[in-house]
């Protein structure tokens, strides 16, 4: 880190969603200004538009890194739009360059629309996949941090049928090794206690409700234990996330997207932060989407984004 405060670069996300609004509110927040030096990457026209619309003071020009240089347009607030998708993607690329050049210490991303990204012709479905391509990392890990509950995702943006097919002994065994290493090096847990959620109801009931627990998950857990890792499971999903909240596990492995998202968002929708492990720099984000339904109505809560900034700063200080 240069100086006493981490330099946090924040992408403004989809300009038609709540991203610019919550970013403007976050960088104006006393807590954010106190702990870091924030810098916003996005379309200048969009940021000015949102500041005026939300009655928020626009940031100093020195705090904005221009990205998404599109002709003057009327922003279609609350709508999915290819231009907005292009701006969001270009903002991420510009932010990555700052980090790669050593001009920032960590990245915080505001939400974008995957559908808008697709309309814009962007080749990636989500931030994690895009950052993996930009950094050359093969398979970063998504970790949700929600108070005492941490959730790591074996799979992310897959259909449920594809996610089930991906629950294999080989994939899980490799995942446990990588997750344990990242929890130690990034989070600072010397011997992380990892639990894996079951896939089927009641853990499969001895094969009556599915055999994945018997054929794939339990053998992978045994492999991890044999290699010296502290991994337990499979534990029925309706219990294991509660156990994680109570401190019984340092991290719970969710096998598919909604299995973990429902657990964290039900516990604390605005307090959950997504952390990407395995990148050459820290990246966090709020765990919510573009919220097109409330965009432009001055109702967006910046709490999750502020918490994402706080976590990024905390991890920067741990690594320095």
URGIWO-V682970 format. One record per residue. N is the residue number from 1. RES is the residue in one small letter. SS is DSSP state (hx for helix, st for strand, lp for the rest). NEAR is the number of other ideal C-beta (glycine too) atoms within 8 Angstrom. D_CENTER is the distance of its C-alpha to the mean C-alpha in Angstrom with 1 decimal. Layout:
# URGIWO-V682970
n=N res=RES ss=SS near=NEAR d_center=D_CENTER
n=N res=RES ss=SS near=NEAR d_center=D_CENTER
This chain:
# URGIWO-V682970
n=1 res=x ss=lp near=9 d_center=22.2
n=2 res=x ss=lp near=4 d_center=24.9
n=3 res=x ss=lp near=6 d_center=26.7
n=4 res=x ss=lp near=3 d_center=25.8
n=5 res=x ss=lp near=8 d_center=22.5
n=6 res=x ss=st near=13 d_center=19.3
n=7 res=x ss=st near=14 d_center=18.8
n=8 res=x ss=st near=16 d_center=15.4
n=9 res=x ss=st near=16 d_center=14.9
n=10 res=x ss=st near=18 d_center=13.0
n=11 res=x ss=st near=16 d_center=12.9
n=12 res=x ss=lp near=16 d_center=14.6
n=13 res=x ss=lp near=17 d_center=13.0
n=14 res=x ss=lp near=15 d_center=15.5
n=15 res=x ss=lp near=17 d_center=18.7
n=16 res=x ss=lp near=16 d_center=19.9
n=17 res=x ss=lp near=16 d_center=17.2
n=18 res=x ss=lp near=12 d_center=16.4
n=19 res=x ss=hx near=16 d_center=14.2
n=20 res=x ss=hx near=15 d_center=17.3
n=21 res=x ss=hx near=15 d_center=18.6
n=22 res=x ss=hx near=15 d_center=15.9
n=23 res=x ss=hx near=16 d_center=15.6
n=24 res=x ss=hx near=15 d_center=19.4
n=25 res=x ss=hx near=13 d_center=19.6
n=26 res=x ss=hx near=14 d_center=17.1
n=27 res=x ss=hx near=13 d_center=19.0
n=28 res=x ss=lp near=10 d_center=22.2
n=29 res=x ss=lp near=10 d_center=21.4
n=30 res=x ss=hx near=5 d_center=23.6
n=31 res=x ss=hx near=8 d_center=21.1
n=32 res=x ss=hx near=13 d_center=18.9
n=33 res=x ss=hx near=10 d_center=22.1
n=34 res=x ss=hx near=5 d_center=23.3
n=35 res=x ss=hx near=10 d_center=20.7
n=36 res=x ss=st near=12 d_center=19.6
n=37 res=x ss=st near=8 d_center=20.8
n=38 res=x ss=st near=13 d_center=18.4
n=39 res=x ss=st near=13 d_center=18.8
n=40 res=x ss=st near=15 d_center=17.7
n=41 res=x ss=st near=15 d_center=17.4
n=42 res=x ss=st near=19 d_center=18.6
n=43 res=x ss=lp near=14 d_center=21.8
n=44 res=x ss=hx near=8 d_center=24.5
n=45 res=x ss=hx near=9 d_center=26.3
n=46 res=x ss=hx near=14 d_center=23.4
n=47 res=x ss=hx near=16 d_center=22.5
n=48 res=x ss=hx near=9 d_center=26.2
n=49 res=x ss=hx near=11 d_center=26.4
n=50 res=x ss=hx near=13 d_center=23.7
n=51 res=x ss=hx near=12 d_center=25.2
n=52 res=x ss=hx near=8 d_center=28.5
n=53 res=x ss=hx near=8 d_center=27.4
n=54 res=x ss=hx near=11 d_center=25.6
n=55 res=x ss=lp near=5 d_center=28.2
n=56 res=x ss=lp near=10 d_center=25.9
n=57 res=x ss=lp near=5 d_center=27.4
n=58 res=x ss=lp near=8 d_center=26.1
n=59 res=x ss=lp near=12 d_center=24.8
n=60 res=x ss=lp near=5 d_center=27.2
n=61 res=x ss=hx near=5 d_center=27.5
n=62 res=x ss=hx near=4 d_center=26.7
n=63 res=x ss=hx near=9 d_center=23.2
n=64 res=x ss=st near=13 d_center=22.3
n=65 res=x ss=st near=11 d_center=21.8
n=66 res=x ss=st near=9 d_center=23.0
n=67 res=x ss=lp near=13 d_center=21.2
n=68 res=x ss=lp near=13 d_center=22.0
n=69 res=x ss=lp near=6 d_center=25.7
n=70 res=x ss=lp near=9 d_center=26.9
n=71 res=x ss=lp near=3 d_center=30.4
n=72 res=x ss=lp near=3 d_center=30.9
n=73 res=x ss=lp near=7 d_center=29.7
n=74 res=x ss=lp near=3 d_center=29.5
n=75 res=x ss=lp near=9 d_center=25.9
n=76 res=x ss=lp near=8 d_center=25.6
n=77 res=x ss=lp near=8 d_center=23.6
n=78 res=x ss=lp near=9 d_center=22.1
n=79 res=x ss=lp near=7 d_center=22.7
n=80 res=x ss=lp near=10 d_center=21.1
n=81 res=x ss=lp near=10 d_center=22.5
n=82 res=x ss=hx near=9 d_center=22.6
n=83 res=x ss=hx near=9 d_center=23.3
n=84 res=x ss=hx near=17 d_center=20.2
n=85 res=x ss=hx near=19 d_center=18.1
n=86 res=x ss=hx near=13 d_center=19.9
n=87 res=x ss=hx near=16 d_center=19.3
n=88 res=x ss=hx near=19 d_center=15.5
n=89 res=x ss=hx near=13 d_center=15.6
n=90 res=x ss=hx near=11 d_center=18.2
n=91 res=x ss=hx near=16 d_center=16.3
n=92 res=x ss=hx near=16 d_center=13.5
n=93 res=x ss=hx near=10 d_center=16.4
n=94 res=x ss=hx near=12 d_center=18.2
n=95 res=x ss=hx near=17 d_center=15.5
n=96 res=x ss=hx near=12 d_center=15.2
n=97 res=x ss=hx near=8 d_center=19.0
n=98 res=x ss=hx near=13 d_center=19.1
n=99 res=x ss=hx near=15 d_center=17.1
n=100 res=x ss=hx near=8 d_center=19.2
n=101 res=x ss=lp near=6 d_center=22.3
n=102 res=x ss=lp near=5 d_center=21.6
n=103 res=x ss=lp near=6 d_center=21.6
n=104 res=x ss=lp near=13 d_center=18.4
n=105 res=x ss=lp near=11 d_center=16.9
n=106 res=x ss=st near=17 d_center=13.1
n=107 res=x ss=st near=16 d_center=10.7
n=108 res=x ss=st near=15 d_center=8.8
n=109 res=x ss=st near=14 d_center=8.0
n=110 res=x ss=lp near=16 d_center=9.6
n=111 res=x ss=lp near=15 d_center=9.4
n=112 res=x ss=lp near=17 d_center=11.7
n=113 res=x ss=lp near=16 d_center=14.0
n=114 res=x ss=hx near=9 d_center=14.0
n=115 res=x ss=hx near=8 d_center=17.7
n=116 res=x ss=hx near=16 d_center=18.4
n=117 res=x ss=hx near=14 d_center=16.9
n=118 res=x ss=hx near=10 d_center=19.2
n=119 res=x ss=hx near=10 d_center=22.1
n=120 res=x ss=lp near=12 d_center=21.7
n=121 res=x ss=lp near=7 d_center=22.1
n=122 res=x ss=lp near=10 d_center=18.8
n=123 res=x ss=lp near=4 d_center=18.5
n=124 res=x ss=lp near=8 d_center=14.9
n=125 res=x ss=lp near=7 d_center=13.3
n=126 res=x ss=lp near=9 d_center=9.6
n=127 res=x ss=hx near=11 d_center=7.8
n=128 res=x ss=hx near=10 d_center=7.4
n=129 res=x ss=hx near=11 d_center=11.0
n=130 res=x ss=hx near=12 d_center=12.2
n=131 res=x ss=hx near=15 d_center=11.1
n=132 res=x ss=hx near=13 d_center=12.8
n=133 res=x ss=hx near=9 d_center=15.8
n=134 res=x ss=hx near=9 d_center=16.0
n=135 res=x ss=hx near=10 d_center=16.0
n=136 res=x ss=lp near=5 d_center=18.0
n=137 res=x ss=lp near=10 d_center=15.8
n=138 res=x ss=lp near=3 d_center=16.7
n=139 res=x ss=lp near=7 d_center=13.9
n=140 res=x ss=lp near=11 d_center=10.8
n=141 res=x ss=st near=13 d_center=9.5
n=142 res=x ss=st near=12 d_center=6.2
n=143 res=x ss=st near=14 d_center=7.1
n=144 res=x ss=st near=17 d_center=7.0
n=145 res=x ss=st near=11 d_center=9.4
n=146 res=x ss=st near=14 d_center=11.8
n=147 res=x ss=lp near=8 d_center=15.0
n=148 res=x ss=lp near=8 d_center=16.8
n=149 res=x ss=st near=14 d_center=14.8
n=150 res=x ss=st near=14 d_center=12.3
n=151 res=x ss=st near=16 d_center=11.2
n=152 res=x ss=st near=17 d_center=10.7
n=153 res=x ss=st near=14 d_center=10.8
n=154 res=x ss=lp near=13 d_center=13.9
n=155 res=x ss=lp near=11 d_center=13.2
n=156 res=x ss=lp near=9 d_center=10.7
n=157 res=x ss=lp near=7 d_center=12.3
n=158 res=x ss=lp near=10 d_center=15.9
n=159 res=x ss=lp near=5 d_center=18.7
n=160 res=x ss=hx near=7 d_center=19.8
n=161 res=x ss=hx near=6 d_center=22.8
n=162 res=x ss=hx near=9 d_center=21.1
n=163 res=x ss=hx near=14 d_center=18.6
n=164 res=x ss=hx near=10 d_center=21.7
n=165 res=x ss=hx near=6 d_center=23.5
n=166 res=x ss=lp near=10 d_center=20.8
n=167 res=x ss=lp near=14 d_center=21.4
n=168 res=x ss=lp near=8 d_center=24.0
n=169 res=x ss=hx near=11 d_center=25.5
n=170 res=x ss=hx near=7 d_center=24.9
n=171 res=x ss=hx near=10 d_center=21.2
n=172 res=x ss=hx near=16 d_center=20.6
n=173 res=x ss=hx near=11 d_center=22.9
n=174 res=x ss=hx near=8 d_center=21.1
n=175 res=x ss=hx near=12 d_center=17.7
n=176 res=x ss=hx near=17 d_center=19.2
n=177 res=x ss=hx near=11 d_center=20.6
n=178 res=x ss=hx near=11 d_center=17.5
n=179 res=x ss=hx near=15 d_center=15.4
n=180 res=x ss=hx near=14 d_center=18.4
n=181 res=x ss=hx near=8 d_center=18.7
n=182 res=x ss=hx near=13 d_center=15.2
n=183 res=x ss=hx near=15 d_center=15.5
n=184 res=x ss=hx near=12 d_center=18.8
n=185 res=x ss=hx near=6 d_center=18.2
n=186 res=x ss=hx near=12 d_center=14.9
n=187 res=x ss=hx near=10 d_center=15.1
n=188 res=x ss=lp near=6 d_center=18.9
n=189 res=x ss=lp near=8 d_center=19.9
n=190 res=x ss=lp near=5 d_center=23.1
n=191 res=x ss=lp near=6 d_center=23.5
n=192 res=x ss=lp near=13 d_center=20.5
n=193 res=x ss=st near=10 d_center=21.6
n=194 res=x ss=st near=19 d_center=19.6
n=195 res=x ss=st near=16 d_center=20.3
n=196 res=x ss=st near=18 d_center=19.7
n=197 res=x ss=st near=17 d_center=19.9
n=198 res=x ss=lp near=15 d_center=22.8
n=199 res=x ss=lp near=13 d_center=22.5
n=200 res=x ss=lp near=11 d_center=25.7
n=201 res=x ss=hx near=7 d_center=27.1
n=202 res=x ss=hx near=8 d_center=28.7
n=203 res=x ss=hx near=10 d_center=27.6
n=204 res=x ss=hx near=17 d_center=29.8
n=205 res=x ss=hx near=9 d_center=33.0
n=206 res=x ss=hx near=5 d_center=34.5
n=207 res=x ss=hx near=9 d_center=34.0
n=208 res=x ss=lp near=5 d_center=35.3
n=209 res=x ss=lp near=8 d_center=32.0
n=210 res=x ss=lp near=8 d_center=30.6
n=211 res=x ss=lp near=7 d_center=30.9
n=212 res=x ss=hx near=12 d_center=27.4
n=213 res=x ss=hx near=15 d_center=27.5
n=214 res=x ss=hx near=9 d_center=30.9
n=215 res=x ss=hx near=7 d_center=30.6
n=216 res=x ss=hx near=12 d_center=27.1
n=217 res=x ss=hx near=15 d_center=25.0
n=218 res=x ss=hx near=10 d_center=27.8
n=219 res=x ss=hx near=9 d_center=29.2
n=220 res=x ss=hx near=15 d_center=25.8
n=221 res=x ss=hx near=15 d_center=25.6
n=222 res=x ss=hx near=8 d_center=29.2
n=223 res=x ss=hx near=11 d_center=28.4
n=224 res=x ss=hx near=14 d_center=25.8
n=225 res=x ss=hx near=10 d_center=28.3
n=226 res=x ss=hx near=6 d_center=31.0
n=227 res=x ss=lp near=7 d_center=29.1
n=228 res=x ss=lp near=4 d_center=28.7
n=229 res=x ss=lp near=10 d_center=25.2
n=230 res=x ss=st near=9 d_center=24.9
n=231 res=x ss=st near=12 d_center=23.5
n=232 res=x ss=st near=10 d_center=24.9
n=233 res=x ss=st near=13 d_center=24.8
n=234 res=x ss=st near=13 d_center=24.6
n=235 res=x ss=st near=13 d_center=24.5
n=236 res=x ss=lp near=11 d_center=24.7
n=237 res=x ss=hx near=12 d_center=21.4
n=238 res=x ss=hx near=4 d_center=23.1
n=239 res=x ss=hx near=8 d_center=23.8
n=240 res=x ss=hx near=16 d_center=21.3
n=241 res=x ss=hx near=14 d_center=18.4
n=242 res=x ss=hx near=7 d_center=21.1
n=243 res=x ss=hx near=12 d_center=22.4
n=244 res=x ss=hx near=16 d_center=19.0
n=245 res=x ss=hx near=10 d_center=19.1
n=246 res=x ss=lp near=7 d_center=22.7
n=247 res=x ss=lp near=6 d_center=21.9
n=248 res=x ss=lp near=7 d_center=23.5
n=249 res=x ss=lp near=12 d_center=20.6
n=250 res=x ss=lp near=8 d_center=18.1
n=251 res=x ss=st near=15 d_center=15.6
n=252 res=x ss=st near=18 d_center=15.9
n=253 res=x ss=st near=17 d_center=15.2
n=254 res=x ss=st near=14 d_center=14.5
n=255 res=x ss=lp near=11 d_center=16.2
n=256 res=x ss=lp near=13 d_center=14.7
n=257 res=x ss=hx near=12 d_center=12.1
n=258 res=x ss=hx near=6 d_center=14.0
n=259 res=x ss=hx near=11 d_center=15.4
n=260 res=x ss=hx near=16 d_center=12.4
n=261 res=x ss=hx near=10 d_center=11.1
n=262 res=x ss=hx near=8 d_center=14.7
n=263 res=x ss=hx near=14 d_center=15.2
n=264 res=x ss=hx near=14 d_center=12.4
n=265 res=x ss=hx near=11 d_center=13.0
n=266 res=x ss=hx near=6 d_center=16.7
n=267 res=x ss=hx near=12 d_center=16.8
n=268 res=x ss=lp near=9 d_center=15.0
n=269 res=x ss=lp near=9 d_center=13.5
n=270 res=x ss=lp near=9 d_center=13.2
n=271 res=x ss=lp near=11 d_center=12.5
n=272 res=x ss=lp near=15 d_center=9.3
n=273 res=x ss=st near=15 d_center=6.5
n=274 res=x ss=st near=13 d_center=3.1
n=275 res=x ss=st near=14 d_center=4.8
n=276 res=x ss=st near=14 d_center=5.9
n=277 res=x ss=st near=13 d_center=9.5
n=278 res=x ss=lp near=9 d_center=12.4
n=279 res=x ss=lp near=12 d_center=12.2
n=280 res=x ss=lp near=6 d_center=15.2
n=281 res=x ss=lp near=9 d_center=13.3
n=282 res=x ss=st near=13 d_center=10.7
n=283 res=x ss=st near=14 d_center=7.4
n=284 res=x ss=st near=16 d_center=5.4
n=285 res=x ss=st near=12 d_center=4.7
n=286 res=x ss=st near=13 d_center=6.6
n=287 res=x ss=lp near=13 d_center=6.3
n=288 res=x ss=lp near=9 d_center=9.1
n=289 res=x ss=lp near=6 d_center=10.7
n=290 res=x ss=lp near=13 d_center=13.5
n=291 res=x ss=lp near=11 d_center=16.1
n=292 res=x ss=hx near=11 d_center=19.0
n=293 res=x ss=hx near=5 d_center=21.4
n=294 res=x ss=hx near=9 d_center=21.3
n=295 res=x ss=lp near=14 d_center=20.6
n=296 res=x ss=lp near=9 d_center=23.5
n=297 res=x ss=lp near=6 d_center=24.8
n=298 res=x ss=lp near=7 d_center=23.8
n=299 res=x ss=lp near=5 d_center=22.1
n=300 res=x ss=lp near=12 d_center=18.4
n=301 res=x ss=lp near=7 d_center=17.1
n=302 res=x ss=lp near=12 d_center=15.4
n=303 res=x ss=hx near=8 d_center=14.9
n=304 res=x ss=hx near=16 d_center=11.1
n=305 res=x ss=hx near=15 d_center=10.8
n=306 res=x ss=hx near=12 d_center=13.5
n=307 res=x ss=hx near=12 d_center=12.0
n=308 res=x ss=hx near=14 d_center=9.0
n=309 res=x ss=hx near=17 d_center=11.9
n=310 res=x ss=hx near=10 d_center=13.9
n=311 res=x ss=hx near=12 d_center=11.6
n=312 res=x ss=hx near=17 d_center=11.4
n=313 res=x ss=hx near=13 d_center=15.2
n=314 res=x ss=hx near=8 d_center=15.8
n=315 res=x ss=hx near=14 d_center=14.5
n=316 res=x ss=hx near=13 d_center=16.4
n=317 res=x ss=hx near=8 d_center=19.4
n=318 res=x ss=hx near=8 d_center=19.2
n=319 res=x ss=lp near=7 d_center=19.3
n=320 res=x ss=lp near=5 d_center=22.3
